[in-house]
Structures are given as C-alpha cells and as structure tokens.
Amino acid sequence: MIKPRTLTAHPHHSGAVLAGAVALSAAAAWAAQHAIAATHYGDAARGRLGAVWGITFVLLMAQTVMYHFDRPYKANTRIRRRLSELHVAVLVPAYNEDEGYLRMGLQSLLDQTRCPDSVHVVDDGSTNTDYASVKQWWLGAADTAGIRTTWKRVPNGGKRHAQGHGVLASPEADVYVTLDSDSCLAPNALEEVLLPFGNPSVQSVAGIVLATNHRANFLARITDLWLLTGQLVDRSALSTVGAVLVNSGPLAAYRAPVIRDNLAAYLGETFRGRPVTLSDDSLLTLYALLRGKTVQQPTAVVFSAMPEKFGHLCRMYLRWMRGSTIRSLWRMRYLPLNSIAYWIHFLRWFQVILSTTVLGWLLLVEPFKYHNGPSASFLLLPFLIGWAQGLRYLSIVRSDERIRSRVVTWLLMPCAVVFAWTVLRVMRWYGAITCANTGWGTRQAGAEVSLAAKLSHAPAEAGSSG
C-alpha cells in the first residue's frame, strides 16, 4: 500500500482577517438598522426589534473580540521536559471503518514529533471487516517504533465501551488522547495538544478538525466550511475563558483521572431509562469542566473524513443534536451556578431561542398577519455575519490546498448560511424533540466514506497565506 502524502496545517494570524471581520460586522449592524427603519413596523415593533438587534450585535462583537484573543499555548524548556515524561496513551475505537482511513490515521501516529507511549486499538465488533492486513502491519510498525500497543476485538458495545477497553489496558497513563478511527494527525499534533497541560488547571484540550475529503464534492466543502468556522469562532471564544463545552471527537486530550475516575458513569450513562451511546466527547468535556479549565489548542490539527452524502450528514447531525440536548440538561444540573461555563451555556440557548423566534416572526407572522414583509436589507444580515466569521476559515493554511481554493470555499458562505438556517435548524429542533433516540445512527451497514485515491490529486506545494 502506497503511503499517502503527509498532511499538515497551521493557523496564520493576520490583521487583515480581524479588520475584515470588524468591517463586515459593522456592515451587518448598519444593514439591520437600515432594515428596521425602512420596514413599516409600528413604533412598538420597531423598538422591540431594535432592542433585539442591539443585544445580538453586542454579543456578536464580544464574541469577535474573544476569539481573536485565542492564542496557542506555549511552553518553556522546563515545562516541555516535564510534559515529555508523561505517559500518553492513545485510544482508537474502530467500527466498520474504511481500512484506508484507519491505516492512514495509524501511520500519522508513527510520524509524530512526539510519539505516543502506547496506542490501544479496539475493534468494536465490526461487521464488514476484521482489519487483518492493517492489524498485521500496525503491530509490526508500532514495535519497530518502540510504541507499546494493543489490538483487541470485542463484541459491539459502542464507542465508549471500546474506549473503556483501552483505558483498562493502560492504567499507567497520565494523559489519554481520544481519536476517531479516521483521524489523521498533523505531524506535530500530539506535541501541540499536550502543551496546555503545562497549566495545572487545564483538564482537557480540544484539537482543530479539518476535513480530509473537503474537495470530494460540494456538500463536503460546505461542511468543512461551517465546521471549521464554528471551531475557530465559537470554540475559540470559549477557550479564552477556559470553558470549551464540547471537545473534538477526532482529537482531544484529557488528564487521565478525568476519564479513569468517571469511567463507570461514562459507560453506564442512561437517559429516560435507555443507555446513551452518543455524545461521548461532550460528556468527557463535562467531567473535565467540573475539575478545571477546558481549552482548545489551535495548533493541534487533525484531519477527518466528512460526509459526502446528504443522508450521512443528516444522521451525523441528528446524533449531535440529540446528544447536545441531553448534555444541555446535564450541564444545567451539574455545572455550578458560579461557573462561567454554566452561564455561557445558558446564554447559548437564549440566543438559539431568540433567533428562532425572531426569524419566525419576520418570515411568518409579519407577512401573513400584518402583510408586512421584511426589508431586503434583512436578507443581507446572515450573509454579512457569515462572511465576517468565515474569514477565520482563511486563517488556516493547509499543505494540500492553495489559498485561492480556500477563498472560493469562503465565498460559498451564503450557501452554508442558508443550509444552516433551514435544514440544520429544522434538524436541531427535531433532534431535541427526539433526543430519547440514543442510538449511534451512522456506519451501521459499513464505511460511508472511502479514502480511495482522494489524496493522490493534492497540489505539490502549500498555499500561501496571502
């Protein structure tokens, strides 16, 4: 099997990105004010809308300032030496994964600037393969590299139970790194994801997820755009105050006691009498939040396969939204009232409810009851805000893509906005209503994305940051 090209990426902080975000946000504020003034609402309605948009833009600008203050954690020589002495155990659950993606991910562990001390692969009862060739190659390659490894096949019990087998196989671990079976780490990802642990209060670290197959089709490109933008906007803002609510499934690191001390509860979580097999990353993040800070390291990059078919995306997103609903209830119940994470979580739900209510009022109540449609200026608002926040997408430089290709993707932000405000918004609420359905949903009939020759057409050199 031919070794795929090594994928790398790094953040690039540019004053132009910040200036562009501020300018586009200001344009959105002007468009909102103009739309309210130009539309024939009554004085009371105009006043209420003005107050709503005023609150919205205060929150928007506060978030903009926060995420632009997010910077990678650094460490001096003494701290790096201490971190190098930690036993880092990597947990890799695999279920019906494409063998090409699994092998590429394991190869990336061999190519790390800071190799893991142990790697524990658990085949969670896959029904379409036994990974025989990958297992044989990996056991030999890991032994040559001096990485202690285990490979275990167990009856299907879900991702959490597969991770649990890896935890039990590594009781000496100081840090657990959780990966997905299609995770391909940038060469310095492990080294970078450990750096925040130089701060004793940090309990978990999220990596940055990029799509391996972002140019497979239009859907994959749009998914990469909104997913990466969300990480670099929402999660980066939360990281500045040590209150990341959900870590990255493809790459996250935890102090070992966060997982070990909560392993029984993690494996035995139920909701309305049913075992919960989804939202594992957010539950581990909640455990970490209850002990200290949860942060994101923007220089710890992982590549992961995104859905290439609409049905796959719907199943994945519904799983996320169902898990998000359950986790929201747990945060309200268990996070201390005096913690910033509690009030940030409360504010997020307030924004979701407020934006949904205002959208419904403007598009349904006003036109059909009062025959007063929204001004065309209102249609500019989500696009301007989307482009402003989407500038963060351009701050990541990839080795397999030129900057002009990333600009083309950024220009597609209106498509991502419309998709988010329609399809994803409906699925969000449907997922909340059906949150008692706690099954996994994807890869039940086999791998849904195949590596094939996707990486063979990558450009020969990295794109300029412009």
C-alpha positions, 0 to 999 in steps of 0.5 A: 500500500502506497503511503499517502502524502503527509498532511499538515496545517497551521493557523496564520494570524493576520490583521487583515482577517480581524479588520475584515471581520470588524468591517463586515460586522459593522456592515451587518449592524448598519444593514439591520438598522437600515432594515428596521427603519425602512420596514413599516413596523409600528413604533412598538415593533420597531423598538422591540426589534431594535432592542433585539438587534442591539443585544445580538450585535453586542454579543456578536462583537464580544464574541469577535473580540474573544476569539481573536484573543485565542492564542496557542499555548506555549511552553518553556524548556522546563515545562516541555521536559516535564510534559515529555515524561508523561505517559500518553496513551492513545485510544482508537475505537474502530467500527466498520471503518474504511481500512484506508482511513484507519491505516492512514490515521495509524501511520500519522501516529508513527510520524509524530514529533512526539510519539505516543507511549502506547496506542490501544486499538479496539475493534468494536465488533465490526461487521464488514471487516476484521482489519487483518492486513492493517492489524498485521502491519500496525503491530509490526510498525508500532514495535519497530517504533518502540510504541507499546500497543494493543489490538483487541476485538470485542463484541459491539458495545459502542464507542465508549465501551471500546474506549473503556477497553483501552483505558483498562489496558493502560492504567499507567497513563497520565494523559489519554488522547481520544481519536476517531478511527479516521483521524489523521494527525498533523505531524506535530499534533500530539506535541501541540495538544499536550502543551496546555497541560503545562497549566495545572488547571487545564483538564482537557484540550480540544484539537482543530478538525479539518476535513480530509475529503473537503474537495470530494464534492460540494456538500463536503466543502460546505461542511468543512466550511461551517465546521471549521468556522464554528471551531475557530469562532465559537470554540475559540471564544470559549477557550479564552475563558477556559470553558470549551463545552464540547471537545473534538471527537477526532482529537482531544486530550484529557488528564487521565483521572478525568476519564479513569475516575468517571469511567463507570458513569461514562459507560453506564450513562442512561437517559429516560431509562435507555443507555446513551451511546452518543455524545461521548466527547461532550460528556468527557468535556463535562467531567473535565469542566467540573475539575478545571479549565477546558481549552482548545489548542489551535495548533493541534490539527487533525484531519477527518473524513466528512460526509459526502452524502446528504443522508450521512450528514443528516444522521451525523447531525441528528446524533449531535443534536440529540446528544447536545440536548441531553448534555444541555440538561446535564450541564444545567444540573451539574455545572455550578451556578458560579461557573462561567461555563454554566452561564455561557451555556445558558446564554447559548440557548437564549440566543438559539431561542431568540433567533428562532423566534425572531426569524419566525416572526419576520418570515411568518407572522409579519407577512401573513398577519400584518402583510408586512414583509421584511426589508431586503436589507434583512436578507443581507444580515446572515450573509454579512455575519457569515462572511465576517466569521468565515474569514477565520476559515482563511486563517488556516493554511493547509499543505494540500490546498492553495489559498485561492481554493480556500477563498472560493470555499469562503465565498460559498458562505451564503450557501452554508448560511442558508443550509444552516438556517433551514435544514440544520435548524429544522434538524436541531429542533427535531433532534431535541424533540427526539433526543430519547433516540440514543442510538449511534445512527451512522456506519451501521451497514459499513464505511460511508466514506472511502479514502480511495485515491482522494489524496493522490490529486493534492497540489505539490506545494502549500498555499500561501497565506496571502 
